[in-house]
Amino acid sequence: MRRRRGNPFLKAFFNVLLAVVGGAGLMLLAFRLGLVPTSVLGSAPAQTALSLASTAAPAVAAIEGTPTAAAATPTPGPGSPTPNPASAPTPVPTRPASQDAAKRYLTAWQQQRYPDMYKMLSAGAKQTIAEDRFVSRYQAITVGATINAVEAQLQPGAEPGANETRAEWRYKVTFKTARLGDFAEDNRLPLVWEDNDWKVEWTPSLIFRDLTTDRSVRFIPDDPVRGSIVDRNGQPLAIQGRIVSLGVVPGRVKDMNKVVAELAKFLDMPQDAVRAKLAPAKPDWWVPFRDFPLERQEELTKRFANLDGVLAEQKDGRVYPLGPVAAHVVGFVSPVNQDDLKTLGAKGYEEGDMVGRTGVELWGEDVLAGVRGGKLIITDGTGETIRTVAERPAKNGGTIQLSIDTKVQTAADKVLDRPGSIVMLDPRDNSVLALVSKPTFDPNGFITGFSDAEWKKLADDPNRPFQLRPTMSSYATGSVFKTVTMVAGMEKGGYQPNTQFTCTGQWGVKELNVKKPWGDWKPQGHGKLDLAEGLTESCDIVFYEVGNKLNSIDPNLLADFAHQFGYGQPTGVQGLQETAGIVASPDWKKKTLREEWVPGDAINQAIGQGYLDATPLQVANAYSVLANGGVLRTPLLVKKIIPGDGTPAKEFQAQERGRVAVSGEHLAVVRAAMKKVASSPLGTAYYAFRDYKVPVAAKTGSAENQNPEDNAWFAGYGPADDPKVVVTVMVEGGQHGGTVAAPLGRQAFEIVLGK
């Protein structure tokens, strides 16, 4: 059988193909086993070398958490020739962008992640500074330069070439600081390709230009002078003055045992406490023990003249010239502590700086404190300044002028000698002439220090000497509220000034179904009298009747008029904290107590009892409304703020908050009845004002409270026909407004209007 011969050309083709494929396979195997020198690859065409050396897809770097997408392989469409896998090019591996590395570094700086910044340093940079030193240097500069935040912005630029191993990016960094404000620097961030990543070639100049390893950053603080608080005539209430500090320089002490014993005795301290304070001090340190008023310097110098090392030195300090007078209004300062720095540190405060704690010192802190400044410099090893990085001069604190009259305040303070308040306003501009709160304290003690016995006495006093009673203590008002009820009765209840009532000493109506009738402060009753006489004599029965009728018309009527007079809401006085008090209404009772409103609530409120609560300042402000013709305004305490930088002063006036819906005729009736309170033998304040030459309009009150004794109230204005001053007196536990509070009110009037 004859065998068929194959095609010789086809056979030759397959032999060549087998040789090529086999040779390539052997070559690759030899390369894998290290039998082929790399020079052979170097002489091969680029595409061949890449194909031979690549055994897996190239790694893809993740920049800032966002992976770079690999190149997509095109999918052949219908009818397209299928690519030959053996001839497809392999993707060239890409290295991370240097810009992304720069961004990561600057972001870490902004977030104060200093250890992460250090990890991004080049090997050469790490050899120049250890990690702990790197971190501590950034931390120290951040704190020392009062830097609150760093904002770094990379500027536009170009990536280096594929074969370049160095890059540089321009950036602008803005430093937000407490003492220097905001300042910015332009800089350059160098990077080097190292260990398959971009690293930062760090030097200290990346913090501030011109900073080197042998140069330092130094901050020189510039502290402002705290502003003053003065009265309406410019008399000082709080100023920066001189005080005396008693202390020890250990290196000058010759007999330490005697020094310890004498200081312990004089300062009422245990000897162990004195020794403990001196123990860590170096010989040339000044160890202060206590501050004293300047007038005691001579006494202190003589007292310790024979003890070497004990000195009485002057220094700057806050001084309150009036001492306990107006202490609650002015307030006090004390040193900043660690807790304060959580909020005040960002403003440049440091531990030991003084900050307002109460009163106007607290309210006006931003004005009084001024603006802290300083200078940030780079110095060389000799201390010479290389460059000033940033500078802002301090701005002294401004002056706050109050409407308080020092003479009036001091005299009124002497009038009240028991727990309570005196408030005096000028109804013409509604300015505050005096705010007295008793008991009081001496704010100088927070500067010079209280002894243990002094502090214990203040802290343990059940009468709360630090309480600002005129604005922060609210009480039932008693009968001083009856002026509101009278206005509401005439405007909405249909009552006339001559509407007749019969007072038997007890009151009750069948519709209320009460087991016990309401009584009058005068058990035998007032007999027959009209509405105006009811106010003059403060007849409870008259106002029970009015309150009940108002409630039957609309349970919200009396509350609405109370709000028009400013009760149940803050007065809006600037400079002091205050409480809103309470005006009861059906909605208030339901929301607060979850109880339904009953007629008895309105009847009690009509005489200033029940749930009604008001501060002495609210009562004074309500009587200013009566004095000025029906306009409710904010009391004016802060008259002017004078900036410390010489810019124009800002002046303030009382702000109108509304007008009482009362006719001039009805208001005149109320004012005439109030005038008789002090001038008529039947008036409840007649005892106190029977021989006073200046006619006043007034109202007294005795208010039940949680304590056994009633609180005593007096409120009024004078002269009655041309009001120049409003006076409110509240005596805690005073029992009787007419015989206790009213005489004090007269003394207050005499301060302004004379005797």
Protein Blocks (a to p, Z undefined) as FASTA:
>chain_A
ZZddddfklmmmmmmmmmmmmmmmmmmmmmmnopacfklmmmpcfklmmmmmpcbdcddd
deehiacdddddddddehiacddfklpccdddddddfklmmmmmmmmmmnopaklmmmmp
cfklmmmocfklmmmmmmmmmmmnopabdcddddddddddfkbcbdcdddddddddfklo
paddddddddddeehiacddddfklmpghiafkbccddddddddddddddfkopafbdcd
ddddddddfklpmblmlmmmmmmmmnopafklmmmmmmmpcfkbccdfbdcdfklmmmmm
mmmmmmghiacddddddddfklmnoklmnopaddddfklmmmmmmnopaehiacdfbhjl
lmmmmmmnopaddddddddfkopafbdfbdcddddddddddfbdfklmmmmmmmpgcecd
dddddfklopafbdcddddddfklmmnopafklmmmmmmmmnlpmbcfklmpccdebjml
mmmmmmmmmmmnopafklccddehiacdfklopabdcddfblnonbjadfklmmmnopak
lmmmmmmmmmmmomklmmmmmmmnopaiaehiahiacdebjaddfklmmmmnopacdfkl
mmmmmnopajbccdfklmmmmmmmmmnoopacdddfblbdcdfkopacdddddddfbdcd
ddfklmmmmmmmmmmmmmpmkbmklmmmmmgcbdcdddddddddfbfbdcddddddddfk
lcfbdcddddehklpamlmmmmmmmmmmmmmnoZZ
